Amino acid sequence: MAFLGVIALGALVLFLSPMLGVLVGAFAGWVVGLLAPVWVPSGLALIGLKVTAGELVYLGAALGFVGGFFRANQTNNNGSK
């Protein structure tokens, strides 16, 4: 029974990590759109992304979703995880 609880908890974490990344990314995109409405979109236009300051929310949400799947690994001095 405890094994099923661990499996359920793992599935919940795998589901909630990207969703939390979406919320944080969207908020960060909104803040960047408010504080730098000219130079961030113009900088992104240099690499081929045509976005306005209002669309930075969606860009941040997309990047937060992708980033929610990545986790940092912590290693000891001897190289083991």
C-alpha positions in Angstrom: 0.0 0.0 0.0 2.8 2.4 0.8 4.3 1.6 -2.6 1.2 2.9 -4.3 1.4 6.0 -2.2 4.9 6.7 -3.4 3.9 6.1 -7.0 0.9 8.5 -6.6 3.1 11.1 -5.0 5.7 10.8 -7.8 3.0 11.2 -10.4 1.6 14.2 -8.7 5.1 15.8 -8.5 5.6 15.1 -12.2 2.3 16.8 -13.0 2.7 19.8 -10.7 6.3 20.7 -11.6 5.5 21.8 -15.2 2.3 23.6 -14.0 4.2 25.5 -11.4 6.8 26.4 -14.1 4.0 27.8 -16.3 2.7 30.0 -13.5 6.2 31.3 -12.5 7.2 31.8 -16.2 4.0 33.7 -17.0 4.4 35.9 -14.0 8.1 36.6 -15.0 7.1 37.4 -18.6 4.4 39.8 -17.3 6.9 41.6 -15.1 9.5 41.8 -17.9 6.8 43.1 -20.3 5.9 45.8 -17.8 9.4 46.9 -16.9 11.1 46.6 -20.3 8.4 46.9 -23.0 10.8 48.1 -25.7 14.3 46.6 -25.4 13.3 43.0 -24.7 11.1 42.6 -27.8 13.6 44.4 -29.9 16.4 42.1 -28.6 14.2 39.1 -29.4 13.6 40.4 -32.9 17.3 40.3 -33.5 17.2 36.5 -33.1 14.0 36.2 -35.2 11.2 36.2 -32.5 8.6 38.8 -33.3 6.8 39.4 -30.0 5.2 42.4 -28.3 5.5 43.3 -24.6 2.1 41.7 -24.0 3.1 38.4 -25.6 6.0 38.0 -23.2 3.6 36.4 -20.8 3.0 33.5 -23.3 6.7 33.2 -24.0 7.5 33.0 -20.3 4.7 30.4 -19.8 6.1 28.2 -22.6 9.6 28.5 -21.3 8.4 27.7 -17.7 6.6 24.7 -18.9 9.6 23.3 -20.6 11.8 24.2 -17.7 9.5 22.3 -15.3 10.7 19.0 -16.7 14.4 19.7 -15.9 15.8 19.1 -12.5 19.3 19.7 -11.2 21.3 16.8 -9.9 23.3 17.2 -6.7 26.5 15.2 -6.4 28.8 14.6 -3.5 32.6 15.1 -3.7 33.1 11.5 -4.5 30.9 11.7 -7.7 28.0 9.7 -6.5 24.4 11.1 -6.6 
